[in-house]
Amino acid sequence: MKRERGTRLLADMIDRLEGGHWPLGLVDEVYVFGSYARGALEPKDIDVVVEHGTDKRWLNESLHASCYGKDSYTSMKQGLRGNTRGISFQFRGRDSLTAEGFPLTLLWRRGEPFDLARQRLAALTPDPDASRAPRDHMLPAFAGIEDLVPRPARIELHSRHAQGEITITALTLDDGRPGEPRTTRHIERRWLDTSPLRRAAFAASSFLESRGSDLSTVALHGKRLQHAAVEETCFVDLGWHYFQFMSRYLDDGQSWLEVLNPHRTKTLRALLIEPADG
């Protein structure tokens, strides 16, 4: 994006914070880092770290989201950025990023006037010589698709790969439908024909079937493809919605197929993550 748009996004975020509507009243600190903070003229996105507290409502909503495989930060993200895109949030990541040597620029801290945050934003001036920093925790499988793999996922997968626990294969999924009729009915009932998730689900299940997987043992985006009293062997996630559950499946020796970019027309990219022992 153009730097000017990034600045507008951050200015709008400050305005929303000043409004203080729930859950933004829980925010304690906001930092900016990455290419925008260094002055890049065309950052890929705006990297923001948010430190926050909790209340009873937050804890209840987070518990509900976890039980149903949803993102517990949906309300916080929407509150901060509205319906726009372009800001990449890391929540409660200040200490880990600082420990890894990432310079963080304070934008706002609880108790400060919001005009001070606007002054700090204005002080982040453009630098024509600034460029995007190389991605950390990279693996060969991420080459060319690193922007589709969130940093927390890169860290998790890089660590497991380095310890020899998993193998990771980058894939391009072809459009198709599985031959198993119950799976087709399952997908058609869940998503409309215009949904990018339907296309991604068909492509993922078709791929698994083509490599000999028993679809009765596959969980697709939080639900079993077929009701069967057999152990699951693979979880399919469409767009990182269930990343928080990945460790549970990998620790259990299951495979994980992540469709990185569900879309109605674009090429579908995916990562197949499997136990290293097969």
Accessible surface in RSA format (square Angstrom, percent):
REM  Atomic radii and reference values for relative SASA: ProtOr
REM  Chains: A
REM  Algorithm: Lee & Richards
REM  Probe-radius: 1.40
REM  Slices: 20
REM RES _ NUM      All-atoms   Total-Side   Main-Chain    Non-polar    All polar
REM                ABS   REL    ABS   REL    ABS   REL    ABS   REL    ABS   REL
RES MET A   1    53.79  27.9  11.59   7.7  42.20 100.5  30.64  26.1  23.15  30.7
RES LYS A   2   124.08  60.5 121.62  74.6   2.46   5.9  86.56  77.9  37.52  40.0
RES ARG A   3    10.49   4.4  10.48   5.3   0.01   0.0   7.81  10.7   2.68   1.6
RES GLU A   4   114.93  66.0 110.85  83.9   4.07   9.7  60.52 117.1  54.41  44.4
RES ARG A   5    86.15  36.2  85.70  43.7   0.45   1.1  31.27  42.7  54.88  33.3
RES GLY A   6     0.00   0.0   0.00   N/A   0.00   0.0   0.00   0.0   0.00   0.0
RES THR A   7    48.06  34.2  48.06  48.7   0.00   0.0  40.80  54.8   7.26  11.0
RES ARG A   8   139.76  58.7 137.43  70.1   2.32   5.5  67.04  91.6  72.71  44.1
RES LEU A   9    12.08   6.7  10.89   7.8   1.19   3.0  11.11   7.8   0.96   2.6
RES LEU A  10     0.00   0.0   0.00   0.0   0.00   0.0   0.00   0.0   0.00   0.0
RES ALA A  11    35.76  32.9  35.21  54.3   0.54   1.2  35.36  49.8   0.39   1.0
RES ASP A  12    61.22  42.9  60.18  59.9   1.03   2.4   7.99  18.8  53.23  53.1
RES MET A  13     0.00   0.0   0.00   0.0   0.00   0.0   0.00   0.0   0.00   0.0
RES ILE A  14     0.34   0.2   0.34   0.3   0.00   0.0   0.34   0.2   0.00   0.0
RES ASP A  15    74.02  51.8  64.05  63.7   9.97  23.6  26.45  62.3  47.56  47.4
RES ARG A  16    74.99  31.5  66.55  33.9   8.43  20.1  33.42  45.7  41.57  25.2
RES LEU A  17     6.96   3.9   1.57   1.1   5.39  13.5   1.57   1.1   5.39  14.5
RES GLU A  18    90.32  51.9  69.92  52.9  20.41  48.6  22.05  42.7  68.27  55.7
RES GLY A  19    46.36  57.2   0.00   N/A  46.36  57.2  24.93  68.4  21.43  48.0
RES GLY A  20    37.43  46.2   0.00   N/A  37.43  46.2  17.86  49.0  19.57  43.8
RES HIS A  21   141.15  77.1 136.04  94.6   5.11  13.1  95.20  98.1  45.95  53.5
RES TRP A  22    70.74  28.4  40.72  19.7  30.02  70.5  42.46  22.6  28.28  45.9
RES PRO A  23     3.67   2.7   3.67   3.3   0.00   0.0   3.67   3.0   0.00   0.0
RES LEU A  24     9.36   5.2   4.87   3.5   4.49  11.3   4.87   3.4   4.49  12.1
RES GLY A  25    40.56  50.0   0.00   N/A  40.56  50.0  30.92  84.9   9.64  21.6
RES LEU A  26    21.84  12.2  21.03  15.0   0.81   2.0  21.84  15.3   0.00   0.0
RES VAL A  27     0.98   0.6   0.00   0.0   0.98   2.4   0.00   0.0   0.98   2.7
RES ASP A  28    48.21  33.8  47.79  47.6   0.41   1.0  17.76  41.8  30.44  30.4
RES GLU A  29    21.64  12.4  21.64  16.4   0.00   0.0   4.58   8.9  17.05  13.9
RES VAL A  30     0.03   0.0   0.03   0.0   0.00   0.0   0.03   0.0   0.00   0.0
RES TYR A  31    20.34   9.5  20.34  11.6   0.00   0.0  12.74   9.6   7.60   9.4
RES VAL A  32     0.04   0.0   0.04   0.0   0.00   0.0   0.04   0.0   0.00   0.0
RES PHE A  33    10.59   5.3  10.32   6.4   0.27   0.7  10.38   6.3   0.21   0.6
RES GLY A  34    17.19  21.2   0.00   N/A  17.19  21.2  11.22  30.8   5.97  13.4
RES SER A  35    10.99   9.3   8.14  10.9   2.85   6.6   3.11   6.6   7.88  11.0
RES TYR A  36     1.56   0.7   1.14   0.7   0.42   1.1   0.09   0.1   1.48   1.8
RES ALA A  37    22.97  21.1   6.13   9.5  16.84  38.3   6.35   8.9  16.62  44.0
RES ARG A  38    91.64  38.5  71.05  36.2  20.59  49.0  62.99  86.1  28.65  17.4
RES GLY A  39     0.30   0.4   0.00   N/A   0.30   0.4   0.30   0.8   0.00   0.0
RES ALA A  40     4.43   4.1   4.43   6.8   0.00   0.0   4.43   6.2   0.00   0.0
RES LEU A  41    81.52  45.4  76.09  54.4   5.43  13.6  76.09  53.4   5.43  14.6
RES GLU A  42   102.98  59.1  84.44  63.9  18.54  44.1  24.33  47.1  78.65  64.2
RES PRO A  43     0.00   0.0   0.00   0.0   0.00   0.0   0.00   0.0   0.00   0.0
RES LYS A  44   105.71  51.6  90.74  55.7  14.97  35.6  41.95  37.8  63.76  67.9
RES ASP A  45    37.52  26.3  36.65  36.5   0.87   2.1   8.66  20.4  28.86  28.8
RES ILE A  46     0.00   0.0   0.00   0.0   0.00   0.0   0.00   0.0   0.00   0.0
RES ASP A  47    26.17  18.3  25.91  25.8   0.26   0.6   1.02   2.4  25.15  25.1
RES VAL A  48     0.00   0.0   0.00   0.0   0.00   0.0   0.00   0.0   0.00   0.0
RES VAL A  49     0.00   0.0   0.00   0.0   0.00   0.0   0.00   0.0   0.00   0.0
RES VAL A  50     0.00   0.0   0.00   0.0   0.00   0.0   0.00   0.0   0.00   0.0
RES GLU A  51    23.36  13.4  23.36  17.7   0.00   0.0   5.99  11.6  17.37  14.2
RES HIS A  52     9.62   5.3   0.25   0.2   9.38  24.0   0.25   0.3   9.38  10.9
RES GLY A  53    25.10  30.9   0.00   N/A  25.10  30.9  25.10  68.9   0.00   0.0
RES THR A  54    59.41  42.3  31.03  31.5  28.38  67.6   7.24   9.7  52.18  78.9
RES ASP A  55    49.74  34.8  40.65  40.5   9.08  21.5  34.66  81.6  15.08  15.0
RES LYS A  56   165.04  80.5 155.74  95.6   9.30  22.1 100.77  90.7  64.27  68.5
RES ARG A  57   129.50  54.4 123.20  62.8   6.31  15.0  46.66  63.8  82.84  50.2
RES TRP A  58    13.67   5.5  13.64   6.6   0.03   0.1   4.88   2.6   8.79  14.3
RES LEU A  59   102.86  57.3  97.77  69.9   5.09  12.8  98.32  69.1   4.53  12.2
RES ASN A  60    82.73  57.1  76.47  73.9   6.27  15.1  24.31  58.5  58.42  56.5
RES GLU A  61    68.38  39.3  62.13  47.0   6.25  14.9  33.43  64.7  34.95  28.5
RES SER A  62    22.16  18.7  21.78  29.1   0.38   0.9  20.70  44.1   1.45   2.0
RES LEU A  63   118.75  66.1 114.12  81.6   4.63  11.7 118.20  83.0   0.56   1.5
RES HIS A  64   101.88  55.7  97.38  67.7   4.50  11.5  69.28  71.4  32.60  37.9
RES ALA A  65     9.34   8.6   8.85  13.7   0.48   1.1   9.30  13.1   0.04   0.1
RES SER A  66    43.75  37.0  39.08  52.2   4.66  10.7  21.90  46.6  21.85  30.6
RES CYS A  67    92.64  70.1  52.89  59.0  39.75  93.4  23.04  58.4  69.59  75.0
RES TYR A  68   137.75  64.3 120.91  68.8  16.84  43.8  79.89  60.0  57.86  71.3
RES GLY A  69     6.63   8.2   0.00   N/A   6.63   8.2   2.69   7.4   3.94   8.8
RES LYS A  70   119.95  58.5 117.06  71.8   2.89   6.9  71.57  64.4  48.39  51.5
RES ASP A  71    51.25  35.9  40.20  40.0  11.05  26.1  20.72  48.8  30.52  30.4
RES SER A  72    30.32  25.6  19.98  26.7  10.35  23.8   3.70   7.9  26.63  37.3
RES TYR A  73    45.73  21.4  45.73  26.0   0.00   0.0  33.97  25.5  11.77  14.5
RES THR A  74    61.74  43.9  59.29  60.1   2.45   5.8  47.94  64.4  13.81  20.9
RES SER A  75    38.13  32.2  31.26  41.7   6.87  15.8  10.77  22.9  27.35  38.3
RES MET A  76     0.00   0.0   0.00   0.0   0.00   0.0   0.00   0.0   0.00   0.0
RES LYS A  77    54.13  26.4  54.13  33.2   0.00   0.0  16.14  14.5  37.98  40.5
RES GLN A  78   107.42  60.1 101.78  74.4   5.65  13.4  27.72  59.0  79.71  60.5
RES GLY A  79    21.91  27.0   0.00   N/A  21.91  27.0  19.45  53.4   2.46   5.5
RES LEU A  80     0.00   0.0   0.00   0.0   0.00   0.0   0.00   0.0   0.00   0.0
RES ARG A  81    56.55  23.7  55.78  28.4   0.78   1.8   1.49   2.0  55.06  33.4
RES GLY A  82    19.93  24.6   0.00   N/A  19.93  24.6  15.76  43.3   4.17   9.3
RES ASN A  83   155.83 107.5 120.00 116.0  35.83  86.3  37.74  90.8 118.09 114.1
RES THR A  84    53.97  38.4  45.60  46.2   8.37  19.9  49.34  66.3   4.63   7.0
RES ARG A  85   192.89  81.0 189.37  96.5   3.52   8.4  67.49  92.2 125.41  76.0
RES GLY A  86    18.22  22.5   0.00   N/A  18.22  22.5  12.24  33.6   5.98  13.4
RES ILE A  87     6.90   3.9   1.42   1.1   5.48  13.2   2.21   1.6   4.69  12.7
RES SER A  88    45.00  38.0  38.01  50.7   6.98  16.1  14.11  30.1  30.88  43.3
RES PHE A  89    23.56  11.8   0.22   0.1  23.34  60.7   0.22   0.1  23.34  66.8
RES GLN A  90    29.71  16.6  25.31  18.5   4.40  10.5  12.88  27.4  16.84  12.8
RES PHE A  91    33.62  16.8   9.59   5.9  24.03  62.5   9.59   5.8  24.03  68.8
RES ARG A  92   126.20  53.0  99.59  50.8  26.60  63.3  37.79  51.6  88.41  53.6
RES GLY A  93     7.61   9.4   0.00   N/A   7.61   9.4   7.61  20.9   0.00   0.0
RES ARG A  94    72.86  30.6  72.76  37.1   0.10   0.2  16.70  22.8  56.16  34.0
RES ASP A  95    98.49  69.0  91.34  90.9   7.14  16.9  38.69  91.1  59.80  59.6
RES SER A  96    61.50  52.0  51.62  68.9   9.88  22.7  48.13 102.5  13.37  18.7
RES LEU A  97     0.00   0.0   0.00   0.0   0.00   0.0   0.00   0.0   0.00   0.0
RES THR A  98    83.86  59.6  73.10  74.1  10.76  25.6  65.76  88.3  18.09  27.4
RES ALA A  99    91.03  83.7  47.76  73.7  43.26  98.4  60.19  84.8  30.84  81.7
RES GLU A 100    79.83  45.8  44.93  34.0  34.90  83.1  37.84  73.2  41.99  34.3
RES GLY A 101    59.86  73.8   0.00   N/A  59.86  73.8  35.67  97.9  24.19  54.2
RES PHE A 102    56.85  28.4  50.76  31.4   6.09  15.8  52.29  31.7   4.56  13.0
RES PRO A 103   105.20  76.7  91.52  83.4  13.68  49.7 102.35  84.5   2.85  17.7
RES LEU A 104    39.31  21.9   7.50   5.4  31.81  80.0   7.74   5.4  31.56  84.9
RES THR A 105    47.93  34.1  43.93  44.5   4.00   9.5  26.80  36.0  21.12  31.9
RES LEU A 106    32.49  18.1  25.41  18.2   7.08  17.8  25.41  17.8   7.08  19.1
RES LEU A 107     0.66   0.4   0.66   0.5   0.00   0.0   0.66   0.5   0.00   0.0
RES TRP A 108    17.12   6.9  17.12   8.3   0.00   0.0  17.12   9.1   0.00   0.0
RES ARG A 109    96.84  40.7  96.84  49.4   0.00   0.0  36.94  50.5  59.90  36.3
RES ARG A 110   121.75  51.1 105.82  53.9  15.93  37.9  56.51  77.2  65.24  39.5
RES GLY A 111    76.61  94.5   0.00   N/A  76.61  94.5  40.97 112.4  35.64  79.8
RES GLU A 112    36.97  21.2  28.64  21.7   8.33  19.8  18.82  36.4  18.15  14.8
RES PRO A 113    89.75  65.4  77.98  71.1  11.77  42.8  89.22  73.7   0.52   3.3
RES PHE A 114    37.97  19.0  33.89  21.0   4.08  10.6  33.89  20.5   4.08  11.7
RES ASP A 115    86.77  60.8  84.58  84.2   2.19   5.2  21.41  50.4  65.36  65.2
RES LEU A 116    54.85  30.5  53.98  38.6   0.87   2.2  54.35  38.2   0.51   1.4
RES ALA A 117     0.01   0.0   0.01   0.0   0.00   0.0   0.01   0.0   0.00   0.0
RES ARG A 118    76.12  32.0  70.65  36.0   5.46  13.0  48.33  66.1  27.78  16.8
RES GLN A 119   114.90  64.3 105.23  76.9   9.67  23.0  42.67  90.8  72.22  54.8
RES ARG A 120    59.87  25.1  55.87  28.5   4.01   9.5  23.40  32.0  36.47  22.1
RES LEU A 121    10.73   6.0   8.46   6.1   2.27   5.7   8.46   5.9   2.27   6.1
RES ALA A 122    76.87  70.7  50.55  78.0  26.31  59.9  61.06  86.0  15.81  41.9
RES ALA A 123    72.58  66.7  46.79  72.2  25.79  58.7  55.71  78.5  16.87  44.7
RES LEU A 124    26.22  14.6  16.82  12.0   9.40  23.6  19.68  13.8   6.54  17.6
RES THR A 125    89.38  63.6  79.40  80.5   9.98  23.8  51.44  69.1  37.94  57.3
RES PRO A 126    81.90  59.7  64.27  58.6  17.63  64.1  64.27  53.1  17.63 109.6
RES ASP A 127    56.49  39.6  55.26  55.0   1.23   2.9  14.70  34.6  41.79  41.7
RES PRO A 128   106.76  77.8  82.47  75.2  24.29  88.3  82.47  68.1  24.29 150.9
RES ASP A 129   134.01  93.9 103.99 103.5  30.02  71.0  33.50  78.8 100.51 100.2
RES ALA A 130    22.87  21.0   2.33   3.6  20.54  46.7  10.82  15.2  12.05  31.9
RES SER A 131    78.43  66.3  68.64  91.6   9.80  22.6  42.44  90.4  35.99  50.4
RES ARG A 132   100.87  42.4  82.16  41.9  18.71  44.5  39.51  54.0  61.36  37.2
RES ALA A 133    56.24  51.7  38.31  59.1  17.93  40.8  42.87  60.4  13.38  35.4
RES PRO A 134   125.51  91.5 100.49  91.6  25.02  91.0 112.16  92.6  13.35  83.0
RES ARG A 135    73.94  31.0  55.60  28.3  18.34  43.7  16.40  22.4  57.54  34.9
RES ASP A 136    37.70  26.4  29.73  29.6   7.97  18.9  32.40  76.2   5.30   5.3
RES HIS A 137    54.14  29.6  41.95  29.2  12.19  31.2  20.94  21.6  33.20  38.6
RES MET A 138    64.46  33.4  45.33  30.0  19.13  45.5  45.49  38.7  18.97  25.1
RES LEU A 139    20.14  11.2  15.29  10.9   4.85  12.2  18.64  13.1   1.49   4.0
RES PRO A 140   120.67  87.9  99.03  90.3  21.64  78.7 109.06  90.0  11.61  72.1
RES ALA A 141    16.45  15.1   6.67  10.3   9.78  22.3  14.11  19.9   2.34   6.2
RES PHE A 142     0.00   0.0   0.00   0.0   0.00   0.0   0.00   0.0   0.00   0.0
RES ALA A 143    69.24  63.7  51.25  79.1  17.99  40.9  53.72  75.6  15.52  41.1
RES GLY A 144    71.50  88.2   0.00   N/A  71.50  88.2  37.31 102.4  34.18  76.6
RES ILE A 145     4.40   2.5   1.98   1.5   2.42   5.8   4.40   3.2   0.00   0.0
RES GLU A 146    48.46  27.8  47.39  35.9   1.07   2.5   4.56   8.8  43.90  35.8
RES ASP A 147    64.51  45.2  33.48  33.3  31.04  73.4  15.42  36.3  49.09  49.0
RES LEU A 148    62.62  34.9  55.18  39.5   7.45  18.7  59.68  41.9   2.94   7.9
RES VAL A 149     1.56   1.0   0.00   0.0   1.56   3.7   0.02   0.0   1.53   4.2
RES PRO A 150    58.60  42.7  45.89  41.8  12.71  46.2  58.23  48.1   0.37   2.3
RES ARG A 151    26.02  10.9  21.19  10.8   4.83  11.5  17.13  23.4   8.89   5.4
RES PRO A 152    65.34  47.6  57.87  52.8   7.47  27.1  61.90  51.1   3.43  21.3
RES ALA A 153     0.80   0.7   0.66   1.0   0.14   0.3   0.66   0.9   0.14   0.4
RES ARG A 154     4.94   2.1   4.94   2.5   0.00   0.0   0.00   0.0   4.94   3.0
RES ILE A 155    54.73  31.1  54.46  40.6   0.27   0.6  54.46  39.2   0.27   0.7
RES GLU A 156    43.34  24.9  40.08  30.3   3.27   7.8   7.86  15.2  35.49  29.0
RES LEU A 157     0.00   0.0   0.00   0.0   0.00   0.0   0.00   0.0   0.00   0.0
RES HIS A 158    55.38  30.3  55.38  38.5   0.00   0.0  31.16  32.1  24.23  28.2
RES SER A 159    47.38  40.0  41.43  55.3   5.95  13.7  28.08  59.8  19.29  27.0
RES ARG A 160    27.95  11.7  27.95  14.2   0.00   0.0   7.91  10.8  20.04  12.1
RES HIS A 161    72.89  39.8  65.33  45.4   7.57  19.4  34.21  35.3  38.68  45.0
RES ALA A 162    77.47  71.2  37.15  57.3  40.33  91.7  46.62  65.7  30.85  81.7
RES GLN A 163   120.46  67.4  85.13  62.2  35.33  84.1  40.87  87.0  79.60  60.4
RES GLY A 164    49.28  60.8   0.00   N/A  49.28  60.8  31.95  87.7  17.33  38.8
RES GLU A 165    72.98  41.9  58.02  43.9  14.96  35.6  36.03  69.7  36.95  30.2
RES ILE A 166     8.28   4.7   3.80   2.8   4.48  10.8   3.80   2.7   4.48  12.2
RES THR A 167    62.00  44.1  61.40  62.2   0.60   1.4  55.43  74.5   6.57   9.9
RES ILE A 168    21.90  12.5   1.47   1.1  20.43  49.2   1.47   1.1  20.43  55.4
RES THR A 169    61.28  43.6  58.38  59.2   2.90   6.9  40.60  54.5  20.69  31.3
RES ALA A 170    44.32  40.7  22.49  34.7  21.83  49.7  22.79  32.1  21.53  57.0
RES LEU A 171    31.91  17.8  25.82  18.5   6.09  15.3  31.14  21.9   0.76   2.1
RES THR A 172    78.63  55.9  53.76  54.5  24.87  59.3  35.19  47.3  43.44  65.7
RES LEU A 173     9.15   5.1   0.71   0.5   8.44  21.2   2.00   1.4   7.16  19.3
RES ASP A 174   116.17  81.4 103.63 103.1  12.54  29.6  32.40  76.3  83.76  83.5
RES ASP A 175    95.86  67.2  66.86  66.5  29.01  68.6  36.15  85.1  59.71  59.6
RES GLY A 176    29.93  36.9   0.00   N/A  29.93  36.9  24.52  67.3   5.41  12.1
RES ARG A 177   126.46  53.1 101.35  51.7  25.10  59.8  45.52  62.2  80.94  49.1
RES PRO A 178     7.51   5.5   0.00   0.0   7.51  27.3   0.09   0.1   7.43  46.2
RES GLY A 179    65.69  81.0   0.00   N/A  65.69  81.0  40.83 112.0  24.86  55.7
RES GLU A 180    40.47  23.2  36.22  27.4   4.24  10.1  30.97  59.9   9.50   7.8
RES PRO A 181    79.30  57.8  73.93  67.4   5.38  19.5  79.01  65.2   0.30   1.8
RES ARG A 182   125.15  52.5 122.23  62.3   2.92   7.0  43.36  59.3  81.79  49.6
RES THR A 183     0.00   0.0   0.00   0.0   0.00   0.0   0.00   0.0   0.00   0.0
RES THR A 184    23.17  16.5  23.17  23.5   0.00   0.0  19.95  26.8   3.21   4.9
RES ARG A 185   115.52  48.5 114.43  58.3   1.09   2.6  51.74  70.7  63.78  38.7
RES HIS A 186    18.75  10.2  17.94  12.5   0.82   2.1   7.77   8.0  10.99  12.8
RES ILE A 187     0.00   0.0   0.00   0.0   0.00   0.0   0.00   0.0   0.00   0.0
RES GLU A 188    69.99  40.2  56.74  42.9  13.26  31.6  15.50  30.0  54.49  44.5
RES ARG A 189   176.48  74.1 139.65  71.2  36.83  87.7  76.51 104.6  99.98  60.6
RES ARG A 190    63.31  26.6  30.65  15.6  32.65  77.7  21.86  29.9  41.45  25.1
RES TRP A 191    29.77  11.9  24.50  11.9   5.27  12.4  17.71   9.4  12.06  19.6
RES LEU A 192   137.46  76.6 133.72  95.7   3.74   9.4 135.09  94.9   2.37   6.4
RES ASP A 193   111.67  78.2  90.23  89.8  21.43  50.7  28.28  66.6  83.39  83.2
RES THR A 194    79.15  56.3  73.98  75.0   5.17  12.3  57.52  77.3  21.63  32.7
RES SER A 195    23.45  19.8  17.17  22.9   6.28  14.5  16.26  34.6   7.19  10.1
RES PRO A 196    48.28  35.2  48.28  44.0   0.00   0.0  48.28  39.9   0.00   0.0
RES LEU A 197    40.88  22.8  40.88  29.2   0.00   0.0  40.88  28.7   0.00   0.0
RES ARG A 198    30.06  12.6  30.06  15.3   0.00   0.0   5.27   7.2  24.78  15.0
RES ARG A 199    51.47  21.6  44.71  22.8   6.76  16.1  32.30  44.1  19.17  11.6
RES ALA A 200     0.00   0.0   0.00   0.0   0.00   0.0   0.00   0.0   0.00   0.0
RES ALA A 201     0.00   0.0   0.00   0.0   0.00   0.0   0.00   0.0   0.00   0.0
RES PHE A 202    11.78   5.9  11.78   7.3   0.00   0.0  11.78   7.1   0.00   0.0
RES ALA A 203     0.88   0.8   0.05   0.1   0.83   1.9   0.05   0.1   0.83   2.2
RES ALA A 204     0.07   0.1   0.07   0.1   0.00   0.0   0.07   0.1   0.00   0.0
RES SER A 205     0.62   0.5   0.29   0.4   0.33   0.8   0.62   1.3   0.00   0.0
RES SER A 206    25.66  21.7  23.92  31.9   1.74   4.0   1.02   2.2  24.64  34.5
RES PHE A 207    47.96  24.0  42.05  26.0   5.91  15.4  47.37  28.7   0.59   1.7
RES LEU A 208     1.60   0.9   1.60   1.1   0.00   0.0   1.60   1.1   0.00   0.0
RES GLU A 209    58.34  33.5  48.05  36.3  10.29  24.5  24.76  47.9  33.58  27.4
RES SER A 210    93.22  78.8  49.64  66.2  43.59 100.4  50.33 107.2  42.89  60.1
RES ARG A 211   113.50  47.7  75.52  38.5  37.97  90.4  31.54  43.1  81.96  49.7
RES GLY A 212    67.83  83.6   0.00   N/A  67.83  83.6  36.00  98.8  31.83  71.3
RES SER A 213    34.09  28.8  16.54  22.1  17.55  40.4  14.50  30.9  19.59  27.5
RES ASP A 214    86.36  60.5  73.58  73.2  12.79  30.2  36.69  86.4  49.67  49.5
RES LEU A 215     6.83   3.8   3.38   2.4   3.45   8.7   3.38   2.4   3.45   9.3
RES SER A 216    17.39  14.7  16.99  22.7   0.41   0.9  10.59  22.5   6.81   9.5
RES THR A 217    14.31  10.2  14.31  14.5   0.00   0.0  12.92  17.4   1.39   2.1
RES VAL A 218     0.40   0.3   0.40   0.4   0.00   0.0   0.40   0.3   0.00   0.0
RES ALA A 219     3.53   3.2   3.53   5.4   0.00   0.0   3.53   5.0   0.00   0.0
RES LEU A 220     0.94   0.5   0.94   0.7   0.00   0.0   0.94   0.7   0.00   0.0
RES HIS A 221    17.99   9.8  17.20  12.0   0.79   2.0   8.43   8.7   9.56  11.1
RES GLY A 222    39.05  48.2   0.00   N/A  39.05  48.2   8.43  23.1  30.62  68.6
RES LYS A 223   120.73  58.9 115.54  70.9   5.19  12.4  71.22  64.1  49.51  52.7
RES ARG A 224    52.35  22.0  41.96  21.4  10.40  24.8  27.42  37.5  24.94  15.1
RES LEU A 225     5.74   3.2   0.64   0.5   5.10  12.8   0.64   0.4   5.10  13.7
RES GLN A 226    10.89   6.1   5.36   3.9   5.54  13.2   7.48  15.9   3.41   2.6
RES HIS A 227   186.19 101.8 156.30 108.6  29.89  76.5 109.33 112.7  76.86  89.4
RES ALA A 228    39.93  36.7  15.35  23.7  24.58  55.9  24.42  34.4  15.51  41.1
RES ALA A 229   116.39 107.0  68.08 105.1  48.31 109.9  83.17 117.1  33.21  88.0
RES VAL A 230    72.15  47.5  58.82  53.2  13.33  32.1  66.57  57.8   5.57  15.1
RES GLU A 231   132.91  76.3 114.20  86.4  18.71  44.5  53.81 104.1  79.10  64.6
RES GLU A 232    40.82  23.4  35.05  26.5   5.77  13.7   9.04  17.5  31.78  25.9
RES THR A 233    72.06  51.3  66.04  66.9   6.03  14.4  59.25  79.6  12.81  19.4
RES CYS A 234     6.74   5.1   6.74   7.5   0.00   0.0   6.06  15.4   0.68   0.7
RES PHE A 235     5.24   2.6   5.24   3.2   0.00   0.0   5.24   3.2   0.00   0.0
RES VAL A 236     1.18   0.8   1.18   1.1   0.00   0.0   1.18   1.0   0.00   0.0
RES ASP A 237     0.00   0.0   0.00   0.0   0.00   0.0   0.00   0.0   0.00   0.0
RES LEU A 238     0.23   0.1   0.00   0.0   0.23   0.6   0.00   0.0   0.23   0.6
RES GLY A 239    24.12  29.7   0.00   N/A  24.12  29.7   7.17  19.7  16.94  37.9
RES TRP A 240    36.06  14.5  21.17  10.2  14.89  35.0  21.30  11.4  14.76  23.9
RES HIS A 241    92.67  50.6  84.36  58.6   8.30  21.2  51.94  53.5  40.73  47.4
RES TYR A 242    27.82  13.0  27.82  15.8   0.00   0.0   8.87   6.7  18.95  23.4
RES PHE A 243    54.44  27.2  50.83  31.5   3.61   9.4  50.83  30.8   3.61  10.3
RES GLN A 244    87.19  48.8  52.13  38.1  35.06  83.5  37.58  80.0  49.61  37.6
RES PHE A 245    29.58  14.8  28.16  17.4   1.42   3.7  29.58  17.9   0.00   0.0
RES MET A 246     0.80   0.4   0.80   0.5   0.00   0.0   0.80   0.7   0.00   0.0
RES SER A 247    41.99  35.5  41.33  55.2   0.66   1.5  25.37  54.0  16.62  23.3
RES ARG A 248   148.34  62.3 135.78  69.2  12.56  29.9  66.67  91.1  81.67  49.5
RES TYR A 249    27.43  12.8  26.81  15.3   0.61   1.6   7.64   5.7  19.79  24.4
RES LEU A 250    14.93   8.3   1.17   0.8  13.76  34.6   1.52   1.1  13.41  36.1
RES ASP A 251   104.59  73.3  67.51  67.2  37.08  87.7  31.92  75.1  72.67  72.5
RES ASP A 252    83.89  58.8  60.05  59.8  23.84  56.4  17.82  41.9  66.06  65.9
RES GLY A 253    46.25  57.0   0.00   N/A  46.25  57.0  25.02  68.7  21.23  47.5
RES GLN A 254    17.33   9.7  15.90  11.6   1.42   3.4   5.81  12.4  11.52   8.7
RES SER A 255    19.60  16.6  19.40  25.9   0.20   0.5   3.89   8.3  15.71  22.0
RES TRP A 256     0.00   0.0   0.00   0.0   0.00   0.0   0.00   0.0   0.00   0.0
RES LEU A 257     0.00   0.0   0.00   0.0   0.00   0.0   0.00   0.0   0.00   0.0
RES GLU A 258     0.00   0.0   0.00   0.0   0.00   0.0   0.00   0.0   0.00   0.0
RES VAL A 259     0.00   0.0   0.00   0.0   0.00   0.0   0.00   0.0   0.00   0.0
RES LEU A 260    10.32   5.7   0.00   0.0  10.32  26.0   0.00   0.0  10.32  27.8
RES ASN A 261    29.08  20.1  23.06  22.3   6.01  14.5  19.62  47.2   9.46   9.1
RES PRO A 262    30.41  22.2  12.58  11.5  17.83  64.8  12.58  10.4  17.83 110.8
RES HIS A 263    63.49  34.7  62.52  43.5   0.98   2.5  42.07  43.4  21.42  24.9
RES ARG A 264   144.86  60.8 127.66  65.1  17.20  41.0  33.94  46.4 110.92  67.2
RES THR A 265   109.63  78.0  83.81  85.0  25.82  61.5  72.46  97.3  37.18  56.2
RES LYS A 266   127.52  62.2 119.93  73.6   7.60  18.1  72.46  65.2  55.06  58.7
RES THR A 267    82.03  58.3  69.05  70.0  12.98  30.9  36.94  49.6  45.10  68.2
RES LEU A 268     0.39   0.2   0.22   0.2   0.17   0.4   0.22   0.2   0.17   0.5
RES ARG A 269    74.31  31.2  74.31  37.9   0.00   0.0   9.04  12.4  65.26  39.6
RES ALA A 270     0.13   0.1   0.00   0.0   0.13   0.3   0.00   0.0   0.13   0.3
RES LEU A 271     0.00   0.0   0.00   0.0   0.00   0.0   0.00   0.0   0.00   0.0
RES LEU A 272     6.62   3.7   6.41   4.6   0.21   0.5   6.41   4.5   0.21   0.6
RES ILE A 273     0.00   0.0   0.00   0.0   0.00   0.0   0.00   0.0   0.00   0.0
RES GLU A 274    40.01  23.0  40.01  30.3   0.00   0.0   6.34  12.3  33.67  27.5
RES PRO A 275    24.64  18.0  20.20  18.4   4.44  16.2  22.10  18.2   2.54  15.8
RES ALA A 276    51.01  46.9  21.54  33.2  29.46  67.0  21.97  30.9  29.03  76.9
RES ASP A 277   137.50  96.3  94.54  94.1  42.96 101.6  53.11 125.0  84.39  84.2
RES GLY A 278    97.16 119.8   0.00   N/A  97.16 119.8  50.08 137.4  47.07 105.4
END  Absolute sums over single chains surface
CHAIN  1 A    14112.8      10987.0       3125.8       7551.1       6561.7
END  Absolute sums over all chains
TOTAL         14112.8      10987.0       3125.8       7551.1       6561.7
